[in-house]
Amino acid sequence: MATKEKSVFFCKSCGNESPKWFGKCPACGEWNTCVEEKEVKGERLKVKDERIAMPTPIREITNAEEQRIVLPYEELNRVLGGGLVLGSLVLVGGEPGIGKSTLLLQTALQLSGKRVLYISGEESQTQIKMRADRVGIKNENCLILTETDTKEILKHFKEVQPDIVIIDSIQTLSSPYVDATAGTVSQIRETAAEMNKIAKSYQVPVFLIGHITKDGSIAGPKILEHIVDTVLQFEGDRHYGFRILRTIKNRFGSASELGIFEMNANGLREVTNPSEFLLSQRDEEVSGIAIAATMEGQRPMLIETQALVSTAAYGTPQRSSTGFDTRRMNMLLAVLEKRAGFRLNMKDVFLNIAGGIRSDDPALDLSVVAAVLSSNADIPIDNRTAFAAEVGLSGEIRAVTRIEARIAEADKLGFEKIFISKYNAKGLDTKRFHIEVVPVATVYDLATELFG
């Protein structure tokens, strides 16, 4: 078939395609993100596709369980929705050096009984072998291939016939049917579509490792995240040993799950009880610390909220938060000043979520308020006390979802008291818990209960 070459202009930010150059992207509004690429229209990657699509009345469609491969790490199974679905395309994104390649190589080496094809476009076979020796090899059927051409990858795929494919990374792949360098918008879009075709046609799950940009989004066109079935974000602070695997999108399960790993000398270790490492071990009680009972997907977790309130050294007070939305913190400080009478307008306020974790659970509000009040009065809160409630603009303590699971988690970890909204307390059977449940209605009531 004859090929036709043409120039196409892409937006580096969102992947919008245009036949002519533009200064401001008409799709996302970003300036100076236009790049020109040569695109060759013609023959495409040929793979078998035995599926025949027919229109079917919805009542005649039968419900069938998706076939899944159970991976050796429960935390990875959790974020995937219970295992790796056959024929699925999974994108794992994260910062350089955070452990994406280590996580998937470890999974391949620990998955006995399955043939895994690990394709690397960034490291040599010797480099991968050095890492494999460090993390331990249990699966002798893990095959390493250093290749970036999708046509050659398909040829090796047909010869090996693997059960799982891992590609490190999608930005290094190149298709011979697109006249552009690897990593460009058109190449990422084309190679992702070809990997999706392989996964769906042969019913073999494919992992794609993806780089991220400086603003934290996955590099390449936005259509990459639309093509794949699951998007996992691997995040964490290099100064901490803990890594968080967060589900951003999942067509086969919940999109709000979270898995936690710990990085050590022998690779990654899964953390089955995250509440233990998210709570600091202290010999003595200090002010400004409160424990929040939060939910990440279906998992209850207790995390430590730390606040520091001090007199502003300069004219304008500082407001800073790590792991918590700064705008929401400012809102809670305004509520304390307006509804509870605490003068914080001339004081610096610093907030931190311990362990390097980020959370947007509304139930964090009450622990943030308690930590700020504790630091402002310099009175410590009993470290066996937890908090779980949302705070409204009028100063009311609002109910949150799954309160019983939050209380049960605090009870399991030996906490003696938990503050919740009085609206959550209606119909709640507190007799089956050993922990004392304290319902409060306003932030003023909370301050009275804590400090008298």
ChimeraX attribute file (.defattr): number of C-alpha atoms within 10 A of each C-alpha:
attribute: neighborCount
match mode: 1-to-1
recipient: residues
	/A:1	6
	/A:2	6
	/A:3	10
	/A:4	9
	/A:5	12
	/A:6	11
	/A:7	13
	/A:8	16
	/A:9	22
	/A:10	25
	/A:11	28
	/A:12	20
	/A:13	23
	/A:14	19
	/A:15	23
	/A:16	18
	/A:17	21
	/A:18	16
	/A:19	11
	/A:20	11
	/A:21	15
	/A:22	16
	/A:23	12
	/A:24	14
	/A:25	22
	/A:26	13
	/A:27	12
	/A:28	12
	/A:29	13
	/A:30	15
	/A:31	13
	/A:32	13
	/A:33	17
	/A:34	22
	/A:35	16
	/A:36	18
	/A:37	19
	/A:38	15
	/A:39	19
	/A:40	16
	/A:41	15
	/A:42	12
	/A:43	12
	/A:44	13
	/A:45	18
	/A:46	11
	/A:47	13
	/A:48	11
	/A:49	11
	/A:50	8
	/A:51	8
	/A:52	5
	/A:53	6
	/A:54	6
	/A:55	5
	/A:56	8
	/A:57	7
	/A:58	7
	/A:59	6
	/A:60	7
	/A:61	8
	/A:62	7
	/A:63	6
	/A:64	6
	/A:65	7
	/A:66	12
	/A:67	11
	/A:68	17
	/A:69	17
	/A:70	14
	/A:71	19
	/A:72	16
	/A:73	20
	/A:74	16
	/A:75	22
	/A:76	25
	/A:77	17
	/A:78	22
	/A:79	28
	/A:80	29
	/A:81	19
	/A:82	18
	/A:83	22
	/A:84	26
	/A:85	22
	/A:86	19
	/A:87	23
	/A:88	22
	/A:89	25
	/A:90	25
	/A:91	26
	/A:92	25
	/A:93	25
	/A:94	22
	/A:95	21
	/A:96	11
	/A:97	9
	/A:98	19
	/A:99	18
	/A:100	23
	/A:101	20
	/A:102	18
	/A:103	20
	/A:104	20
	/A:105	23
	/A:106	24
	/A:107	18
	/A:108	28
	/A:109	21
	/A:110	20
	/A:111	22
	/A:112	17
	/A:113	11
	/A:114	17
	/A:115	19
	/A:116	25
	/A:117	23
	/A:118	21
	/A:119	22
	/A:120	23
	/A:121	17
	/A:122	16
	/A:123	12
	/A:124	13
	/A:125	13
	/A:126	10
	/A:127	10
	/A:128	17
	/A:129	12
	/A:130	10
	/A:131	17
	/A:132	19
	/A:133	10
	/A:134	12
	/A:135	19
	/A:136	13
	/A:137	19
	/A:138	15
	/A:139	18
	/A:140	15
	/A:141	17
	/A:142	22
	/A:143	16
	/A:144	17
	/A:145	17
	/A:146	16
	/A:147	20
	/A:148	22
	/A:149	16
	/A:150	20
	/A:151	18
	/A:152	12
	/A:153	17
	/A:154	17
	/A:155	10
	/A:156	15
	/A:157	14
	/A:158	11
	/A:159	9
	/A:160	13
	/A:161	14
	/A:162	20
	/A:163	18
	/A:164	22
	/A:165	23
	/A:166	21
	/A:167	26
	/A:168	26
	/A:169	23
	/A:170	27
	/A:171	26
	/A:172	23
	/A:173	25
	/A:174	25
	/A:175	24
	/A:176	16
	/A:177	19
	/A:178	21
	/A:179	17
	/A:180	19
	/A:181	17
	/A:182	19
	/A:183	19
	/A:184	20
	/A:185	29
	/A:186	26
	/A:187	27
	/A:188	25
	/A:189	22
	/A:190	20
	/A:191	26
	/A:192	26
	/A:193	17
	/A:194	20
	/A:195	25
	/A:196	21
	/A:197	19
	/A:198	24
	/A:199	20
	/A:200	19
	/A:201	15
	/A:202	18
	/A:203	15
	/A:204	20
	/A:205	24
	/A:206	26
	/A:207	24
	/A:208	23
	/A:209	22
	/A:210	25
	/A:211	23
	/A:212	15
	/A:213	12
	/A:214	9
	/A:215	7
	/A:216	13
	/A:217	15
	/A:218	22
	/A:219	23
	/A:220	26
	/A:221	22
	/A:222	17
	/A:223	16
	/A:224	22
	/A:225	18
	/A:226	11
	/A:227	16
	/A:228	22
	/A:229	17
	/A:230	24
	/A:231	26
	/A:232	25
	/A:233	23
	/A:234	22
	/A:235	22
	/A:236	22
	/A:237	14
	/A:238	13
	/A:239	7
	/A:240	11
	/A:241	14
	/A:242	25
	/A:243	25
	/A:244	23
	/A:245	23
	/A:246	24
	/A:247	24
	/A:248	18
	/A:249	23
	/A:250	19
	/A:251	13
	/A:252	16
	/A:253	16
	/A:254	18
	/A:255	19
	/A:256	16
	/A:257	23
	/A:258	24
	/A:259	24
	/A:260	23
	/A:261	23
	/A:262	15
	/A:263	18
	/A:264	11
	/A:265	7
	/A:266	12
	/A:267	18
	/A:268	20
	/A:269	17
	/A:270	18
	/A:271	19
	/A:272	13
	/A:273	13
	/A:274	19
	/A:275	18
	/A:276	14
	/A:277	16
	/A:278	20
	/A:279	18
	/A:280	14
	/A:281	8
	/A:282	8
	/A:283	6
	/A:284	7
	/A:285	12
	/A:286	15
	/A:287	21
	/A:288	26
	/A:289	30
	/A:290	28
	/A:291	30
	/A:292	30
	/A:293	29
	/A:294	28
	/A:295	25
	/A:296	15
	/A:297	15
	/A:298	13
	/A:299	17
	/A:300	22
	/A:301	19
	/A:302	24
	/A:303	26
	/A:304	25
	/A:305	27
	/A:306	24
	/A:307	25
	/A:308	20
	/A:309	23
	/A:310	16
	/A:311	14
	/A:312	15
	/A:313	11
	/A:314	10
	/A:315	8
	/A:316	11
	/A:317	15
	/A:318	17
	/A:319	16
	/A:320	16
	/A:321	18
	/A:322	15
	/A:323	16
	/A:324	21
	/A:325	14
	/A:326	15
	/A:327	12
	/A:328	14
	/A:329	20
	/A:330	15
	/A:331	14
	/A:332	21
	/A:333	22
	/A:334	19
	/A:335	21
	/A:336	22
	/A:337	15
	/A:338	14
	/A:339	16
	/A:340	17
	/A:341	11
	/A:342	15
	/A:343	13
	/A:344	20
	/A:345	15
	/A:346	15
	/A:347	20
	/A:348	18
	/A:349	24
	/A:350	18
	/A:351	24
	/A:352	20
	/A:353	23
	/A:354	18
	/A:355	21
	/A:356	19
	/A:357	20
	/A:358	16
	/A:359	15
	/A:360	14
	/A:361	17
	/A:362	18
	/A:363	27
	/A:364	26
	/A:365	25
	/A:366	28
	/A:367	29
	/A:368	29
	/A:369	24
	/A:370	27
	/A:371	28
	/A:372	28
	/A:373	28
	/A:374	25
	/A:375	21
	/A:376	21
	/A:377	13
	/A:378	16
	/A:379	17
	/A:380	20
	/A:381	22
	/A:382	17
	/A:383	19
	/A:384	16
	/A:385	19
	/A:386	28
	/A:387	29
	/A:388	30
	/A:389	30
	/A:390	20
	/A:391	25
	/A:392	15
	/A:393	13
	/A:394	13
	/A:395	21
	/A:396	20
	/A:397	28
	/A:398	22
	/A:399	20
	/A:400	18
	/A:401	14
	/A:402	13
	/A:403	22
	/A:404	16
	/A:405	17
	/A:406	26
	/A:407	27
	/A:408	18
	/A:409	19
	/A:410	28
	/A:411	19
	/A:412	12
	/A:413	12
	/A:414	13
	/A:415	20
	/A:416	16
	/A:417	20
	/A:418	22
	/A:419	23
	/A:420	29
	/A:421	26
	/A:422	18
	/A:423	16
	/A:424	20
	/A:425	17
	/A:426	9
	/A:427	7
	/A:428	12
	/A:429	9
	/A:430	13
	/A:431	9
	/A:432	8
	/A:433	14
	/A:434	16
	/A:435	20
	/A:436	16
	/A:437	21
	/A:438	15
	/A:439	19
	/A:440	23
	/A:441	17
	/A:442	20
	/A:443	22
	/A:444	18
	/A:445	16
	/A:446	22
	/A:447	16
	/A:448	11
	/A:449	12
	/A:450	16
	/A:451	12
	/A:452	7
